[in-house]
Amino acid sequence: MPGLRDRALSELGRLVLGLPDGVLRAVAGSPPPAAAGLDPQSWALARLSDLAAPADPPSDLESRRQHEVRCAVMGRSPETPVASEDITSGGVPARLYVPQAVAASSPLLVFFHGGGWMQGSLQSYDAACRTVADRAGVRMLSVAYRLAPEHIFPAAFDDCLAAYLQVAEHPESFGARPGEIAVGGDSAGGNLAAAVALHVRDAGLPVPAFQWLLYPVCDIPDRHESYRTYAEGFYLGAERMRYLFESYVPDPAEREDLRVSPLRAADLSGLPAAFVATSLADPLRDEAEAYARRLEQAGVAVELRREPLLHGFLNTTALSSGRAGALRAADGLRRGLARATGPG
């Protein structure tokens, strides 16, 4: 029963990672100089992931299944109840989260999950969404866009755009306050959020009030130094990232498209204010930080935070380090929305 075995191994890993930092340091040792300052729990997770990696990469379907198992084990919902309802937005399946103390009309984040455009689901991100919605005090609409390789570019983008526009044009249907709608996501979802914001600006469509981008894909692989510095041994490897990117956009001629590589845009002015979080040891770190810098240079208000964590920390709220990172990101969402929509 591979499912039971994977779950048991993930549960064991979670228990090991819950040991005190001093024990983890003694067992895992110190990270290399390029990852100095990495949280001890994150470095131990990187070591465990490296040791547990199979000799041959799993199939796409098996990889999806394993991702669901890991998220189920590594995610923990907040103690405060958060109501949820499965609905559709723009014809796309979605899940609406409403925190307990939220007002009848409130800010709303249209959220696109990560997973390299090939993995992830409403369920695998359920704990993460509940955590963020509760901490930030906002409604969240998690979007179940179509996945590659069955549905290649621009399927995921088209779904995310349709879901966002439905909320932007009919906010009252979602309990959203007009003018206080954000887009956001992590990893591939951060890529989709940035691409949606860029596209609606250029198309003259309703622009979101804010962008919430966690370790987003912003460019074609291998164009930034972090792809070499953190190529392997830090959970998300460069080879894996290349495979995911090329599976989503198999046609090389489409990889410069701004809906794929927003960093390629000539002009980033007029985009919404942004919170950008990167992970210290991550192949995607440099391109995400370059995007944040370019936004700032274009006159866009940006809060950039580099977390001493690994790629994917939003989905590790059962770990103290991952939960702390997710809460800090949620605080960034709350602050950013307040600044973007407040007086002046």
Secondary structure, DSSP 8 states (H G I E B T S, - for coil): -HHHHHHHHHHHHHHHHTS-HHHHHHHH----GGGTT--HHHHHHHHHHHHH--SS---HHHHHHHHHHHHHHH----SS-EEEEEEEETTEEEEEEEETT--SSEEEEEEE--STTTS--TTTTHHHHHHHHHHHT-EEEEE----TTTS-TTHHHHHHHHHHHHHHH-GGGGTEEEEEEEEEEETHHHHHHHHHHHHHHHHT----SEEEEES---S-TTSSTHHHHTSSSSSS-HHHHHHHHHHH---GGGTTSTTT-GGG-S--TT--EEEEEEEEE-TTHHHHHHHHHHHHHTT--EEEEEEEEETTGGG-TTSHHHHHHHHHHHHHHHHHHHHHHS--
